[in-house]
Amino acid sequence: MAPWFQYSALRGNSSDDDKSFDNSNAEAILVARQKRKRNLTLMATVVFIGGLAFGVLLSLAVKSSLLARKIPTPSRNGYYTTKIVDGQVIEGTQCGNSWQEAKAYGCIYDVIASRWYAPECFDKESFDAMREEPGTNYTWFTDKEHTIPFPADAAERGEFELLYPLYNFHKIHCLYLWRKMHHALLNNLPLDDDLMEEDHTIHCTKNLLTWPDPNVHEVASIAQAGRPFCRRNPLGVMPLELL
């Protein structure tokens, strides 16, 4: 009697199955490697873009910081103002119409320049350096004949409108302004109208040329506690982004 079931041979053999498994495994490994490579490429791209963005932001932050040092904040005390120069509106500072007003505004008196300046226009470095030079302690008078002395401490504070110091004041004043102008130009500092006026430079030049003449020491020197307009931009008209 024949059995009710029959066996049939399976197609293929074990070696074929092993080869098929190996191929599938190799393909899976290749796909995984390609995926890992894509992920690494994507990560490198993200890191590069992030670093680039950080560099741009850092550059902008540094530029903003530098501009913040160049551009003084408009004063709440009242000395911030504008002036029209050659048809252009120039931003700057000016310390009122009297020494009392300048003092109330919080301005600083520069005794060698004989001028009141807003804090951002006062060149302390040049001032301190000049005070170390000989001959910068002055004798003050209220009359041109030099008969009525004026207190030196009040003169140092700028609490006057007009005084008559001894003649050496005028020459030291001129030398100081030139030093201050050079320092301002090299360091991108604000410039006041005294430094910007060519006529003032010509006046100082002529004044210094008389120094060898002994007779000029008898001539009265005048000191006015002025309050010049001071330009926020070093040259007054140059755009800040070009500085």
C-alpha positions in Angstrom: 0.0 0.0 0.0 1.5 3.3 -1.0 1.9 6.0 1.6 -0.7 8.7 1.6 1.9 11.4 1.7 4.9 12.1 -0.5 8.1 14.0 -0.1 9.3 16.4 -2.7 12.8 17.7 -3.0 13.4 21.4 -2.2 14.8 23.6 -4.9 18.2 25.0 -4.4 20.7 24.1 -1.7 22.1 25.5 1.5 25.1 27.1 -0.3 22.7 29.2 -2.4 20.8 30.3 0.7 24.0 31.3 2.4 25.1 33.3 -0.7 21.7 35.1 -0.8 22.0 35.9 2.9 25.5 37.3 2.4 24.4 39.5 -0.4 21.5 40.9 1.6 23.7 41.5 4.5 26.3 43.3 2.4 23.6 45.4 0.8 22.3 46.4 4.3 25.8 47.3 5.5 26.3 49.4 2.3 23.0 51.2 2.9 23.9 51.8 6.5 27.3 53.2 5.6 25.7 55.5 3.0 23.2 56.7 5.5 25.9 57.3 8.1 27.9 59.2 5.4 24.9 61.4 4.6 24.3 62.1 8.3 28.0 63.0 8.8 27.9 65.3 5.7 24.7 66.9 7.0 26.1 67.4 10.4 29.3 68.9 9.0 27.2 71.3 6.9 25.1 72.3 9.9 28.3 72.9 11.9 29.8 74.9 9.1 26.7 77.1 8.6 26.4 77.5 12.4 30.0 78.6 12.7 29.6 81.0 9.8 26.5 82.5 11.4 28.3 82.8 14.7 31.2 84.5 13.0 28.9 87.0 11.3 27.1 87.7 14.6 30.4 88.1 16.4 31.6 90.5 13.7 28.4 92.5 14.0 28.7 92.6 17.8 32.3 93.8 17.6 31.4 96.5 15.0 28.4 97.6 17.1 30.7 97.8 20.1 33.3 99.9 18.2 30.5 102.2 16.9 29.1 102.5 20.4 32.5 103.9 21.4 32.7 106.2 18.4 29.2 107.5 18.7 28.4 109.2 22.0 24.9 108.7 23.3 22.9 111.9 22.9 23.1 113.8 26.2 20.1 114.0 28.5 21.6 117.1 30.0 21.0 119.4 27.1 24.4 119.8 25.4 23.5 117.5 22.4 22.8 119.6 19.4 23.3 120.0 15.6 24.9 122.6 13.3 24.6 123.3 9.6 28.1 123.2 7.9 28.3 123.7 4.2 24.6 122.9 3.8 24.8 119.7 5.8 23.4 119.0 9.3 26.3 118.0 11.6 25.6 116.3 14.9 27.6 117.3 18.0 27.7 118.8 21.4 27.9 122.3 22.8 27.9 123.4 26.4 25.3 126.2 26.6 25.7 129.9 26.6 27.5 130.6 29.9 30.0 128.8 32.2 27.1 128.4 34.7 25.0 126.6 32.1 28.0 124.5 31.0 28.6 123.5 34.6 25.0 122.6 35.1 25.0 120.5 31.9 27.8 118.4 33.3 30.4 119.7 30.9 34.2 119.6 31.7 36.4 122.6 31.6 39.8 122.3 29.9 41.9 125.1 31.3 44.6 124.9 28.7 42.2 125.1 25.8 40.1 127.6 27.8 37.0 125.8 26.7 34.1 123.9 28.1 33.5 120.5 26.5 30.9 117.8 26.8 32.4 114.6 28.4 32.7 112.8 25.0 34.5 115.8 23.5 37.0 116.2 26.3 40.4 114.7 25.4 41.6 113.7 28.9 44.6 111.9 27.6 46.0 114.9 25.8 45.1 117.2 28.7 46.8 115.1 31.3 49.9 114.7 29.1 50.1 118.5 28.5 49.8 119.3 32.2 53.0 117.3 32.8 54.8 119.8 30.6 56.6 122.8 32.2 54.9 126.2 32.2 51.3 125.0 32.4 50.5 126.6 35.7 49.3 130.1 35.0 48.8 133.4 36.7 45.4 135.0 36.2 44.1 138.6 36.2 40.8 140.3 35.6 42.4 143.3 33.9 44.8 143.5 31.0 47.3 145.6 33.0 47.7 142.6 35.3 46.9 144.5 38.5 43.9 142.6 39.8 44.7 138.9 40.5 42.0 136.2 40.0 42.0 133.0 42.1 43.8 130.2 40.3 41.4 127.5 41.5 38.4 129.4 40.1 40.2 129.9 36.8 41.0 126.1 36.7 37.3 125.4 37.1 36.4 127.8 34.3 34.2 130.0 36.5 34.7 133.1 34.5 33.9 134.6 31.1 37.1 136.6 30.4 40.5 136.7 32.1 44.0 138.1 31.3 46.7 135.5 32.0 50.4 136.2 31.5 51.5 136.0 27.9 53.0 132.5 28.0 49.4 131.1 28.3 48.6 132.0 24.7 51.6 130.2 23.3 51.1 127.0 25.4 47.4 127.1 24.4 48.3 127.0 20.7 50.8 124.2 21.1 48.3 122.2 23.1 45.6 122.6 20.5 47.8 121.3 17.8 48.8 118.3 20.0 45.2 117.7 20.7 44.2 117.9 17.1 46.8 115.4 16.0 45.7 113.0 18.8 42.1 113.3 17.8 42.8 112.6 14.1 44.9 109.6 14.9 42.4 108.1 17.4 39.1 109.0 15.6 38.0 111.4 18.3 35.5 114.3 18.1 36.8 117.7 17.0 35.6 121.1 18.2 35.4 124.2 16.0 38.6 125.7 17.4 40.5 122.7 15.9 38.5 122.7 12.7 39.0 126.5 12.0 42.0 127.2 9.7 41.9 130.8 10.8 42.7 129.7 14.3 45.7 127.7 13.1 47.0 130.7 11.2 46.5 132.9 14.2 48.4 130.5 16.4 51.2 130.2 13.8 51.6 134.0 13.8 51.5 134.1 17.6 54.3 131.5 17.9 56.5 133.3 15.4 56.6 136.3 17.8 58.1 134.2 20.6 61.7 135.4 20.2 60.6 139.0 20.5 61.0 140.0 24.2 58.6 142.9 23.8 55.6 140.6 23.3 55.8 139.4 26.9 54.4 142.7 27.9 51.3 142.2 25.7 48.2 141.0 27.4 46.9 137.5 26.7 43.2 136.9 26.7 41.5 133.7 28.0 37.8 133.2 27.3 35.9 130.3 28.9 34.4 129.3 25.5 31.9 126.7 24.6 32.6 125.6 21.0 30.5 123.2 18.9 32.1 119.8 18.9 31.5 117.4 16.0 30.7 113.8 16.8 32.4 112.8 13.5 36.1 113.6 13.4 35.8 115.5 10.1 32.2 116.6 10.7 30.8 115.4 7.4 32.3 111.9 7.0 29.7 109.1 7.4 30.3 107.1 10.5 30.3 103.8 8.6 33.3 104.9 6.5 35.4 105.8 9.6 
